[in-house]
Amino acid sequence: AWDLSFREELHAIDAVVAGQGIAILSDVVVGRELENGTLVKAHPLSLPGYSFYVVWMHHNPRSAVMESFLTWMRTVI
């Protein structure tokens, strides 16, 4: 299993666009990608404050790992 982490959201966006998984990102930095359809929200949930979304590449199917992550998120938020 891969264990990717990034200090900068822009690097995480690049990884998600490259099809390397999903990320929790601020709507401030991912707004353009959501508007043009490059990325899609994995779940309608957003976190308070600046909105944060779980996103993934629009043509990648959700894997079992992604589904597990989303299930975990639903339990902690």
PDB file with SEQRES, HELIX, SHEET and CRYST1 records, atoms N, CA, C and O in Angstrom:
SEQRES   1 A   77  ALA TRP ASP LEU SER PHE ARG GLU GLU LEU HIS ALA ILE          
SEQRES   2 A   77  ASP ALA VAL VAL ALA GLY GLN GLY ILE ALA ILE LEU SER          
SEQRES   3 A   77  ASP VAL VAL VAL GLY ARG GLU LEU GLU ASN GLY THR LEU          
SEQRES   4 A   77  VAL LYS ALA HIS PRO LEU SER LEU PRO GLY TYR SER PHE          
SEQRES   5 A   77  TYR VAL VAL TRP MET HIS HIS ASN PRO ARG SER ALA VAL          
SEQRES   6 A   77  MET GLU SER PHE LEU THR TRP MET ARG THR VAL ILE              
HELIX    1 AA1 GLU A    9  VAL A   17  1                                   9    
HELIX    2 AA2 ASP A   27  ASN A   36  1                                  10    
HELIX    3 AA3 ALA A   64  VAL A   76  1                                  13    
SHEET    1 AA1 3 ILE A  22  SER A  26  0                                        
SHEET    2 AA1 3 PHE A  52  MET A  57 -1                                        
SHEET    3 AA1 3 LEU A  39  LYS A  41 -1                                        
CRYST1    1.000    1.000    1.000  90.00  90.00  90.00 P 1           1          
ATOM      1  N   ALA A   1       0.846  -1.192   0.000  1.00  0.00           N  
ATOM      2  CA  ALA A   1       0.000   0.000   0.000  1.00  0.00           C  
ATOM      3  C   ALA A   1       0.877   1.237   0.000  1.00  0.00           C  
ATOM      4  O   ALA A   1       1.937   1.264   0.626  1.00  0.00           O  
ATOM      5  N   TRP A   2       0.433   2.239  -0.694  1.00  0.00           N  
ATOM      6  CA  TRP A   2       1.153   3.497  -0.753  1.00  0.00           C  
ATOM      7  C   TRP A   2       0.811   4.325   0.458  1.00  0.00           C  
ATOM      8  O   TRP A   2      -0.305   4.254   0.973  1.00  0.00           O  
ATOM      9  N   ASP A   3       1.759   5.107   0.913  1.00  0.00           N  
ATOM     10  CA  ASP A   3       1.533   6.014   2.021  1.00  0.00           C  
ATOM     11  C   ASP A   3       2.039   7.376   1.594  1.00  0.00           C  
ATOM     12  O   ASP A   3       3.176   7.743   1.893  1.00  0.00           O  
ATOM     13  N   LEU A   4       1.195   8.132   0.891  1.00  0.00           N  
ATOM     14  CA  LEU A   4       1.581   9.442   0.401  1.00  0.00           C  
ATOM     15  C   LEU A   4       1.049  10.512   1.342  1.00  0.00           C  
ATOM     16  O   LEU A   4      -0.094  10.443   1.795  1.00  0.00           O  
ATOM     17  N   SER A   5       1.875  11.487   1.627  1.00  0.00           N  
ATOM     18  CA  SER A   5       1.412  12.662   2.366  1.00  0.00           C  
ATOM     19  C   SER A   5       2.152  13.872   1.815  1.00  0.00           C  
ATOM     20  O   SER A   5       3.276  13.772   1.323  1.00  0.00           O  
ATOM     21  N   PHE A   6       1.491  15.011   1.911  1.00  0.00           N  
ATOM     22  CA  PHE A   6       2.041  16.234   1.346  1.00  0.00           C  
ATOM     23  C   PHE A   6       1.876  17.368   2.335  1.00  0.00           C  
ATOM     24  O   PHE A   6       0.872  17.438   3.043  1.00  0.00           O  
ATOM     25  N   ARG A   7       2.853  18.255   2.388  1.00  0.00           N  
ATOM     26  CA  ARG A   7       2.755  19.435   3.234  1.00  0.00           C  
ATOM     27  C   ARG A   7       1.989  20.549   2.528  1.00  0.00           C  
ATOM     28  O   ARG A   7       1.424  21.422   3.185  1.00  0.00           O  
ATOM     29  N   GLU A   8       1.965  20.528   1.231  1.00  0.00           N  
ATOM     30  CA  GLU A   8       1.288  21.550   0.434  1.00  0.00           C  
ATOM     31  C   GLU A   8       0.108  20.945  -0.297  1.00  0.00           C  
ATOM     32  O   GLU A   8       0.235  19.899  -0.934  1.00  0.00           O  
ATOM     33  N   GLU A   9      -1.051  21.606  -0.208  1.00  0.00           N  
ATOM     34  CA  GLU A   9      -2.240  21.103  -0.900  1.00  0.00           C  
ATOM     35  C   GLU A   9      -2.036  21.020  -2.409  1.00  0.00           C  
ATOM     36  O   GLU A   9      -2.601  20.140  -3.058  1.00  0.00           O  
ATOM     37  N   LEU A  10      -1.247  21.913  -2.969  1.00  0.00           N  
ATOM     38  CA  LEU A  10      -1.039  21.899  -4.425  1.00  0.00           C  
ATOM     39  C   LEU A  10      -0.385  20.593  -4.877  1.00  0.00           C  
ATOM     40  O   LEU A  10      -0.690  20.092  -5.959  1.00  0.00           O  
ATOM     41  N   HIS A  11       0.506  20.042  -4.064  1.00  0.00           N  
ATOM     42  CA  HIS A  11       1.123  18.759  -4.413  1.00  0.00           C  
ATOM     43  C   HIS A  11       0.095  17.637  -4.336  1.00  0.00           C  
ATOM     44  O   HIS A  11       0.104  16.719  -5.157  1.00  0.00           O  
ATOM     45  N   ALA A  12      -0.782  17.714  -3.355  1.00  0.00           N  
ATOM     46  CA  ALA A  12      -1.842  16.706  -3.236  1.00  0.00           C  
ATOM     47  C   ALA A  12      -2.771  16.776  -4.440  1.00  0.00           C  
ATOM     48  O   ALA A  12      -3.185  15.740  -4.961  1.00  0.00           O  
ATOM     49  N   ILE A  13      -3.104  17.982  -4.889  1.00  0.00           N  
ATOM     50  CA  ILE A  13      -3.949  18.140  -6.081  1.00  0.00           C  
ATOM     51  C   ILE A  13      -3.282  17.470  -7.271  1.00  0.00           C  
ATOM     52  O   ILE A  13      -3.929  16.722  -8.004  1.00  0.00           O  
ATOM     53  N   ASP A  14      -2.001  17.728  -7.470  1.00  0.00           N  
ATOM     54  CA  ASP A  14      -1.273  17.116  -8.590  1.00  0.00           C  
ATOM     55  C   ASP A  14      -1.339  15.591  -8.517  1.00  0.00           C  
ATOM     56  O   ASP A  14      -1.529  14.927  -9.536  1.00  0.00           O  
ATOM     57  N   ALA A  15      -1.181  15.034  -7.307  1.00  0.00           N  
ATOM     58  CA  ALA A  15      -1.222  13.581  -7.146  1.00  0.00           C  
ATOM     59  C   ALA A  15      -2.601  13.031  -7.480  1.00  0.00           C  
ATOM     60  O   ALA A  15      -2.713  11.998  -8.141  1.00  0.00           O  
ATOM     61  N   VAL A  16      -3.653  13.710  -7.029  1.00  0.00           N  
ATOM     62  CA  VAL A  16      -5.016  13.241  -7.313  1.00  0.00           C  
ATOM     63  C   VAL A  16      -5.308  13.342  -8.806  1.00  0.00           C  
ATOM     64  O   VAL A  16      -5.887  12.421  -9.383  1.00  0.00           O  
ATOM     65  N   VAL A  17      -4.918  14.438  -9.436  1.00  0.00           N  
ATOM     66  CA  VAL A  17      -5.127  14.606 -10.882  1.00  0.00           C  
ATOM     67  C   VAL A  17      -4.385  13.511 -11.651  1.00  0.00           C  
ATOM     68  O   VAL A  17      -4.841  13.069 -12.706  1.00  0.00           O  
ATOM     69  N   ALA A  18      -3.238  13.076 -11.118  1.00  0.00           N  
ATOM     70  CA  ALA A  18      -2.470  12.003 -11.767  1.00  0.00           C  
ATOM     71  C   ALA A  18      -3.068  10.627 -11.493  1.00  0.00           C  
ATOM     72  O   ALA A  18      -2.537   9.616 -11.953  1.00  0.00           O  
ATOM     73  N   GLY A  19      -4.177  10.583 -10.740  1.00  0.00           N  
ATOM     74  CA  GLY A  19      -4.844   9.313 -10.487  1.00  0.00           C  
ATOM     75  C   GLY A  19      -4.250   8.511  -9.352  1.00  0.00           C  
ATOM     76  O   GLY A  19      -4.434   7.295  -9.297  1.00  0.00           O  
ATOM     77  N   GLN A  20      -3.535   9.164  -8.437  1.00  0.00           N  
ATOM     78  CA  GLN A  20      -2.845   8.448  -7.365  1.00  0.00           C  
ATOM     79  C   GLN A  20      -3.655   8.347  -6.085  1.00  0.00           C  
ATOM     80  O   GLN A  20      -3.095   8.015  -5.040  1.00  0.00           O  
ATOM     81  N   GLY A  21      -4.950   8.621  -6.126  1.00  0.00           N  
ATOM     82  CA  GLY A  21      -5.760   8.445  -4.926  1.00  0.00           C  
ATOM     83  C   GLY A  21      -6.739   9.569  -4.705  1.00  0.00           C  
ATOM     84  O   GLY A  21      -7.185  10.227  -5.645  1.00  0.00           O  
ATOM     85  N   ILE A  22      -7.068   9.779  -3.438  1.00  0.00           N  
ATOM     86  CA  ILE A  22      -8.018  10.819  -3.056  1.00  0.00           C  
ATOM     87  C   ILE A  22      -7.350  11.740  -2.047  1.00  0.00           C  
ATOM     88  O   ILE A  22      -6.308  11.400  -1.487  1.00  0.00           O  
ATOM     89  N   ALA A  23      -7.946  12.901  -1.814  1.00  0.00           N  
ATOM     90  CA  ALA A  23      -7.370  13.857  -0.871  1.00  0.00           C  
ATOM     91  C   ALA A  23      -8.479  14.679  -0.232  1.00  0.00           C  
ATOM     92  O   ALA A  23      -9.563  14.829  -0.796  1.00  0.00           O  
ATOM     93  N   ILE A  24      -8.196  15.206   0.945  1.00  0.00           N  
ATOM     94  CA  ILE A  24      -9.071  16.175   1.590  1.00  0.00           C  
ATOM     95  C   ILE A  24      -8.442  17.538   1.312  1.00  0.00           C  
ATOM     96  O   ILE A  24      -7.319  17.814   1.735  1.00  0.00           O  
ATOM     97  N   LEU A  25      -9.182  18.387   0.596  1.00  0.00           N  
ATOM     98  CA  LEU A  25      -8.621  19.649   0.136  1.00  0.00           C  
ATOM     99  C   LEU A  25      -9.576  20.811   0.378  1.00  0.00           C  
ATOM    100  O   LEU A  25     -10.794  20.636   0.428  1.00  0.00           O  
ATOM    101  N   SER A  26      -9.006  21.987   0.525  1.00  0.00           N  
ATOM    102  CA  SER A  26      -9.772  23.208   0.715  1.00  0.00           C  
ATOM    103  C   SER A  26     -10.442  23.624  -0.590  1.00  0.00           C  
ATOM    104  O   SER A  26      -9.862  23.498  -1.668  1.00  0.00           O  
ATOM    105  N   ASP A  27     -11.676  24.123  -0.476  1.00  0.00           N  
ATOM    106  CA  ASP A  27     -12.357  24.611  -1.671  1.00  0.00           C  
ATOM    107  C   ASP A  27     -11.649  25.811  -2.272  1.00  0.00           C  
ATOM    108  O   ASP A  27     -11.826  26.105  -3.454  1.00  0.00           O  
ATOM    109  N   VAL A  28     -10.855  26.504  -1.481  1.00  0.00           N  
ATOM    110  CA  VAL A  28     -10.121  27.669  -1.974  1.00  0.00           C  
ATOM    111  C   VAL A  28      -9.102  27.253  -3.039  1.00  0.00           C  
ATOM    112  O   VAL A  28      -8.937  27.947  -4.043  1.00  0.00           O  
ATOM    113  N   VAL A  29      -8.423  26.133  -2.827  1.00  0.00           N  
ATOM    114  CA  VAL A  29      -7.379  25.721  -3.770  1.00  0.00           C  
ATOM    115  C   VAL A  29      -7.851  24.726  -4.811  1.00  0.00           C  
ATOM    116  O   VAL A  29      -7.173  24.543  -5.822  1.00  0.00           O  
ATOM    117  N   VAL A  30      -8.982  24.081  -4.607  1.00  0.00           N  
ATOM    118  CA  VAL A  30      -9.441  23.064  -5.554  1.00  0.00           C  
ATOM    119  C   VAL A  30     -10.673  23.526  -6.332  1.00  0.00           C  
ATOM    120  O   VAL A  30     -11.219  22.767  -7.132  1.00  0.00           O  
ATOM    121  N   GLY A  31     -11.109  24.747  -6.105  1.00  0.00           N  
ATOM    122  CA  GLY A  31     -12.309  25.260  -6.767  1.00  0.00           C  
ATOM    123  C   GLY A  31     -12.263  25.179  -8.282  1.00  0.00           C  
ATOM    124  O   GLY A  31     -13.243  24.778  -8.909  1.00  0.00           O  
ATOM    125  N   ARG A  32     -11.151  25.550  -8.873  1.00  0.00           N  
ATOM    126  CA  ARG A  32     -11.028  25.523 -10.337  1.00  0.00           C  
ATOM    127  C   ARG A  32     -11.180  24.102 -10.873  1.00  0.00           C  
ATOM    128  O   ARG A  32     -11.875  23.876 -11.863  1.00  0.00           O  
ATOM    129  N   GLU A  33     -10.525  23.145 -10.213  1.00  0.00           N  
ATOM    130  CA  GLU A  33     -10.600  21.751 -10.653  1.00  0.00           C  
ATOM    131  C   GLU A  33     -12.010  21.190 -10.505  1.00  0.00           C  
ATOM    132  O   GLU A  33     -12.441  20.376 -11.321  1.00  0.00           O  
ATOM    133  N   LEU A  34     -12.729  21.617  -9.474  1.00  0.00           N  
ATOM    134  CA  LEU A  34     -14.117  21.182  -9.309  1.00  0.00           C  
ATOM    135  C   LEU A  34     -15.011  21.810 -10.377  1.00  0.00           C  
ATOM    136  O   LEU A  34     -15.886  21.146 -10.933  1.00  0.00           O  
ATOM    137  N   GLU A  35     -14.785  23.095 -10.659  1.00  0.00           N  
ATOM    138  CA  GLU A  35     -15.595  23.790 -11.670  1.00  0.00           C  
ATOM    139  C   GLU A  35     -15.403  23.212 -13.062  1.00  0.00           C  
ATOM    140  O   GLU A  35     -16.372  23.052 -13.804  1.00  0.00           O  
ATOM    141  N   ASN A  36     -14.158  22.894 -13.429  1.00  0.00           N  
ATOM    142  CA  ASN A  36     -13.926  22.413 -14.793  1.00  0.00           C  
ATOM    143  C   ASN A  36     -14.055  20.895 -14.928  1.00  0.00           C  
ATOM    144  O   ASN A  36     -13.885  20.351 -16.020  1.00  0.00           O  
ATOM    145  N   GLY A  37     -14.356  20.210 -13.816  1.00  0.00           N  
ATOM    146  CA  GLY A  37     -14.607  18.773 -13.879  1.00  0.00           C  
ATOM    147  C   GLY A  37     -13.375  17.891 -13.828  1.00  0.00           C  
ATOM    148  O   GLY A  37     -13.490  16.671 -13.940  1.00  0.00           O  
ATOM    149  N   THR A  38     -12.194  18.481 -13.659  1.00  0.00           N  
ATOM    150  CA  THR A  38     -10.983  17.671 -13.541  1.00  0.00           C  
ATOM    151  C   THR A  38     -11.067  16.773 -12.320  1.00  0.00           C  
ATOM    152  O   THR A  38     -10.681  15.605 -12.370  1.00  0.00           O  
ATOM    153  N   LEU A  39     -11.578  17.327 -11.213  1.00  0.00           N  
ATOM    154  CA  LEU A  39     -11.802  16.562  -9.990  1.00  0.00           C  
ATOM    155  C   LEU A  39     -13.275  16.626  -9.622  1.00  0.00           C  
ATOM    156  O   LEU A  39     -13.980  17.568  -9.984  1.00  0.00           O  
ATOM    157  N   VAL A  40     -13.722  15.626  -8.909  1.00  0.00           N  
ATOM    158  CA  VAL A  40     -15.104  15.593  -8.434  1.00  0.00           C  
ATOM    159  C   VAL A  40     -15.106  15.313  -6.938  1.00  0.00           C  
ATOM    160  O   VAL A  40     -14.173  14.711  -6.407  1.00  0.00           O  
ATOM    161  N   LYS A  41     -16.158  15.754  -6.269  1.00  0.00           N  
ATOM    162  CA  LYS A  41     -16.296  15.481  -4.845  1.00  0.00           C  
ATOM    163  C   LYS A  41     -16.594  14.003  -4.666  1.00  0.00           C  
ATOM    164  O   LYS A  41     -17.460  13.443  -5.339  1.00  0.00           O  
ATOM    165  N   ALA A  42     -15.866  13.380  -3.752  1.00  0.00           N  
ATOM    166  CA  ALA A  42     -16.097  11.970  -3.447  1.00  0.00           C  
ATOM    167  C   ALA A  42     -17.311  11.808  -2.540  1.00  0.00           C  
ATOM    168  O   ALA A  42     -17.929  10.744  -2.488  1.00  0.00           O  
ATOM    169  N   HIS A  43     -17.639  12.881  -1.828  1.00  0.00           N  
ATOM    170  CA  HIS A  43     -18.748  12.848  -0.877  1.00  0.00           C  
ATOM    171  C   HIS A  43     -19.232  14.286  -0.698  1.00  0.00           C  
ATOM    172  O   HIS A  43     -18.413  15.203  -0.747  1.00  0.00           O  
ATOM    173  N   PRO A  44     -20.516  14.516  -0.494  1.00  0.00           N  
ATOM    174  CA  PRO A  44     -21.021  15.878  -0.356  1.00  0.00           C  
ATOM    175  C   PRO A  44     -20.629  16.560   0.958  1.00  0.00           C  
ATOM    176  O   PRO A  44     -20.856  17.759   1.118  1.00  0.00           O  
ATOM    177  N   LEU A  45     -20.048  15.819   1.892  1.00  0.00           N  
ATOM    178  CA  LEU A  45     -19.648  16.368   3.175  1.00  0.00           C  
ATOM    179  C   LEU A  45     -18.598  17.457   3.005  1.00  0.00           C  
ATOM    180  O   LEU A  45     -17.666  17.291   2.218  1.00  0.00           O  
ATOM    181  N   SER A  46     -18.728  18.558   3.720  1.00  0.00           N  
ATOM    182  CA  SER A  46     -17.667  19.549   3.783  1.00  0.00           C  
ATOM    183  C   SER A  46     -17.412  19.870   5.249  1.00  0.00           C  
ATOM    184  O   SER A  46     -18.323  19.796   6.074  1.00  0.00           O  
ATOM    185  N   LEU A  47     -16.177  20.224   5.570  1.00  0.00           N  
ATOM    186  CA  LEU A  47     -15.792  20.516   6.935  1.00  0.00           C  
ATOM    187  C   LEU A  47     -15.990  22.006   7.210  1.00  0.00           C  
ATOM    188  O   LEU A  47     -15.881  22.820   6.293  1.00  0.00           O  
ATOM    189  N   PRO A  48     -16.279  22.371   8.459  1.00  0.00           N  
ATOM    190  CA  PRO A  48     -16.534  23.784   8.781  1.00  0.00           C  
ATOM    191  C   PRO A  48     -15.302  24.668   8.590  1.00  0.00           C  
ATOM    192  O   PRO A  48     -14.186  24.185   8.398  1.00  0.00           O  
ATOM    193  N   GLY A  49     -15.543  25.975   8.649  1.00  0.00           N  
ATOM    194  CA  GLY A  49     -14.482  26.945   8.385  1.00  0.00           C  
ATOM    195  C   GLY A  49     -14.386  27.099   6.888  1.00  0.00           C  
ATOM    196  O   GLY A  49     -15.401  27.117   6.192  1.00  0.00           O  
ATOM    197  N   TYR A  50     -13.185  27.208   6.395  1.00  0.00           N  
ATOM    198  CA  TYR A  50     -13.035  27.098   4.961  1.00  0.00           C  
ATOM    199  C   TYR A  50     -13.509  25.697   4.612  1.00  0.00           C  
ATOM    200  O   TYR A  50     -13.180  24.748   5.324  1.00  0.00           O  
ATOM    201  N   SER A  51     -14.250  25.544   3.567  1.00  0.00           N  
ATOM    202  CA  SER A  51     -14.758  24.212   3.218  1.00  0.00           C  
ATOM    203  C   SER A  51     -13.627  23.334   2.712  1.00  0.00           C  
ATOM    204  O   SER A  51     -12.758  23.774   1.960  1.00  0.00           O  
ATOM    205  N   PHE A  52     -13.663  22.085   3.143  1.00  0.00           N  
ATOM    206  CA  PHE A  52     -12.731  21.076   2.667  1.00  0.00           C  
ATOM    207  C   PHE A  52     -13.542  19.955   2.057  1.00  0.00           C  
ATOM    208  O   PHE A  52     -14.583  19.577   2.594  1.00  0.00           O  
ATOM    209  N   TYR A  53     -13.072  19.413   0.927  1.00  0.00           N  
ATOM    210  CA  TYR A  53     -13.768  18.353   0.232  1.00  0.00           C  
ATOM    211  C   TYR A  53     -12.841  17.171   0.018  1.00  0.00           C  
ATOM    212  O   TYR A  53     -11.633  17.336  -0.153  1.00  0.00           O  
ATOM    213  N   VAL A  54     -13.416  15.982   0.029  1.00  0.00           N  
ATOM    214  CA  VAL A  54     -12.678  14.793  -0.402  1.00  0.00           C  
ATOM    215  C   VAL A  54     -12.901  14.701  -1.904  1.00  0.00           C  
ATOM    216  O   VAL A  54     -14.043  14.654  -2.361  1.00  0.00           O  
ATOM    217  N   VAL A  55     -11.818  14.673  -2.672  1.00  0.00           N  
ATOM    218  CA  VAL A  55     -11.928  14.679  -4.131  1.00  0.00           C  
ATOM    219  C   VAL A  55     -11.106  13.549  -4.729  1.00  0.00           C  
ATOM    220  O   VAL A  55     -10.168  13.043  -4.112  1.00  0.00           O  
ATOM    221  N   TRP A  56     -11.483  13.164  -5.956  1.00  0.00           N  
ATOM    222  CA  TRP A  56     -10.673  12.204  -6.711  1.00  0.00           C  
ATOM    223  C   TRP A  56     -10.840  12.488  -8.193  1.00  0.00           C  
ATOM    224  O   TRP A  56     -11.716  13.249  -8.605  1.00  0.00           O  
ATOM    225  N   MET A  57      -9.989  11.867  -8.978  1.00  0.00           N  
ATOM    226  CA  MET A  57     -10.004  12.047 -10.428  1.00  0.00           C  
ATOM    227  C   MET A  57     -11.339  11.562 -10.978  1.00  0.00           C  
ATOM    228  O   MET A  57     -11.805  10.481 -10.620  1.00  0.00           O  
ATOM    229  N   HIS A  58     -11.949  12.352 -11.839  1.00  0.00           N  
ATOM    230  CA  HIS A  58     -13.316  12.099 -12.290  1.00  0.00           C  
ATOM    231  C   HIS A  58     -13.506  10.754 -12.986  1.00  0.00           C  
ATOM    232  O   HIS A  58     -14.598  10.192 -12.909  1.00  0.00           O  
ATOM    233  N   HIS A  59     -12.505  10.223 -13.651  1.00  0.00           N  
ATOM    234  CA  HIS A  59     -12.700   8.961 -14.382  1.00  0.00           C  
ATOM    235  C   HIS A  59     -12.177   7.736 -13.634  1.00  0.00           C  
ATOM    236  O   HIS A  59     -12.250   6.625 -14.159  1.00  0.00           O  
ATOM    237  N   ASN A  60     -11.653   7.913 -12.425  1.00  0.00           N  
ATOM    238  CA  ASN A  60     -11.195   6.764 -11.639  1.00  0.00           C  
ATOM    239  C   ASN A  60     -12.362   6.194 -10.841  1.00  0.00           C  
ATOM    240  O   ASN A  60     -13.037   6.936 -10.127  1.00  0.00           O  
ATOM    241  N   PRO A  61     -12.607   4.909 -10.948  1.00  0.00           N  
ATOM    242  CA  PRO A  61     -13.655   4.311 -10.109  1.00  0.00           C  
ATOM    243  C   PRO A  61     -13.200   4.294  -8.652  1.00  0.00           C  
ATOM    244  O   PRO A  61     -12.003   4.263  -8.364  1.00  0.00           O  
ATOM    245  N   ARG A  62     -14.154   4.316  -7.754  1.00  0.00           N  
ATOM    246  CA  ARG A  62     -13.809   4.235  -6.336  1.00  0.00           C  
ATOM    247  C   ARG A  62     -13.302   2.831  -6.020  1.00  0.00           C  
ATOM    248  O   ARG A  62     -13.970   1.838  -6.309  1.00  0.00           O  
ATOM    249  N   SER A  63     -12.135   2.763  -5.434  1.00  0.00           N  
ATOM    250  CA  SER A  63     -11.569   1.473  -5.035  1.00  0.00           C  
ATOM    251  C   SER A  63     -12.082   1.108  -3.649  1.00  0.00           C  
ATOM    252  O   SER A  63     -12.725   1.915  -2.979  1.00  0.00           O  
ATOM    253  N   ALA A  64     -11.792  -0.108  -3.232  1.00  0.00           N  
ATOM    254  CA  ALA A  64     -12.169  -0.555  -1.888  1.00  0.00           C  
ATOM    255  C   ALA A  64     -11.486   0.310  -0.828  1.00  0.00           C  
ATOM    256  O   ALA A  64     -12.074   0.595   0.215  1.00  0.00           O  
ATOM    257  N   VAL A  65     -10.252   0.725  -1.092  1.00  0.00           N  
ATOM    258  CA  VAL A  65      -9.533   1.584  -0.143  1.00  0.00           C  
ATOM    259  C   VAL A  65     -10.232   2.934  -0.033  1.00  0.00           C  
ATOM    260  O   VAL A  65     -10.404   3.452   1.071  1.00  0.00           O  
ATOM    261  N   MET A  66     -10.641   3.512  -1.169  1.00  0.00           N  
ATOM    262  CA  MET A  66     -11.359   4.781  -1.140  1.00  0.00           C  
ATOM    263  C   MET A  66     -12.660   4.644  -0.372  1.00  0.00           C  
ATOM    264  O   MET A  66     -12.994   5.509   0.438  1.00  0.00           O  
ATOM    265  N   GLU A  67     -13.397   3.576  -0.612  1.00  0.00           N  
ATOM    266  CA  GLU A  67     -14.663   3.356   0.096  1.00  0.00           C  
ATOM    267  C   GLU A  67     -14.421   3.212   1.599  1.00  0.00           C  
ATOM    268  O   GLU A  67     -15.196   3.730   2.402  1.00  0.00           O  
ATOM    269  N   SER A  68     -13.356   2.517   1.981  1.00  0.00           N  
ATOM    270  CA  SER A  68     -13.016   2.379   3.397  1.00  0.00           C  
ATOM    271  C   SER A  68     -12.694   3.732   4.020  1.00  0.00           C  
ATOM    272  O   SER A  68     -13.108   4.025   5.142  1.00  0.00           O  
ATOM    273  N   PHE A  69     -11.955   4.546   3.286  1.00  0.00           N  
ATOM    274  CA  PHE A  69     -11.622   5.881   3.774  1.00  0.00           C  
ATOM    275  C   PHE A  69     -12.879   6.722   3.965  1.00  0.00           C  
ATOM    276  O   PHE A  69     -13.028   7.385   4.992  1.00  0.00           O  
ATOM    277  N   LEU A  70     -13.781   6.703   2.991  1.00  0.00           N  
ATOM    278  CA  LEU A  70     -15.024   7.467   3.094  1.00  0.00           C  
ATOM    279  C   LEU A  70     -15.881   6.967   4.251  1.00  0.00           C  
ATOM    280  O   LEU A  70     -16.502   7.768   4.950  1.00  0.00           O  
ATOM    281  N   THR A  71     -15.923   5.671   4.459  1.00  0.00           N  
ATOM    282  CA  THR A  71     -16.668   5.113   5.594  1.00  0.00           C  
ATOM    283  C   THR A  71     -16.065   5.603   6.904  1.00  0.00           C  
ATOM    284  O   THR A  71     -16.794   6.001   7.813  1.00  0.00           O  
ATOM    285  N   TRP A  72     -14.752   5.576   7.004  1.00  0.00           N  
ATOM    286  CA  TRP A  72     -14.074   6.077   8.199  1.00  0.00           C  
ATOM    287  C   TRP A  72     -14.394   7.547   8.425  1.00  0.00           C  
ATOM    288  O   TRP A  72     -14.701   7.952   9.546  1.00  0.00           O  
ATOM    289  N   MET A  73     -14.323   8.353   7.357  1.00  0.00           N  
ATOM    290  CA  MET A  73     -14.615   9.787   7.494  1.00  0.00           C  
ATOM    291  C   MET A  73     -16.013  10.019   8.038  1.00  0.00           C  
ATOM    292  O   MET A  73     -16.212  10.870   8.905  1.00  0.00           O  
ATOM    293  N   ARG A  74     -16.973   9.276   7.539  1.00  0.00           N  
ATOM    294  CA  ARG A  74     -18.355   9.436   8.004  1.00  0.00           C  
ATOM    295  C   ARG A  74     -18.481   9.157   9.498  1.00  0.00           C  
ATOM    296  O   ARG A  74     -19.334   9.739  10.168  1.00  0.00           O  
ATOM    297  N   THR A  75     -17.639   8.274  10.023  1.00  0.00           N  
ATOM    298  CA  THR A  75     -17.738   7.931  11.447  1.00  0.00           C  
ATOM    299  C   THR A  75     -17.058   8.960  12.340  1.00  0.00           C  
ATOM    300  O   THR A  75     -17.452   9.114  13.496  1.00  0.00           O  
ATOM    301  N   VAL A  76     -16.052   9.667  11.841  1.00  0.00           N  
ATOM    302  CA  VAL A  76     -15.316  10.604  12.692  1.00  0.00           C  
ATOM    303  C   VAL A  76     -15.797  12.044  12.577  1.00  0.00           C  
ATOM    304  O   VAL A  76     -15.453  12.877  13.416  1.00  0.00           O  
ATOM    305  N   ILE A  77     -16.571  12.345  11.570  1.00  0.00           N  
ATOM    306  CA  ILE A  77     -17.030  13.734  11.386  1.00  0.00           C  
ATOM    307  C   ILE A  77     -18.493  13.838  11.720  1.00  0.00           C  
ATOM    308  O   ILE A  77     -19.071  14.921  11.631  1.00  0.00           O  
TER     309      ILE A  77                                                      
END                                                                             
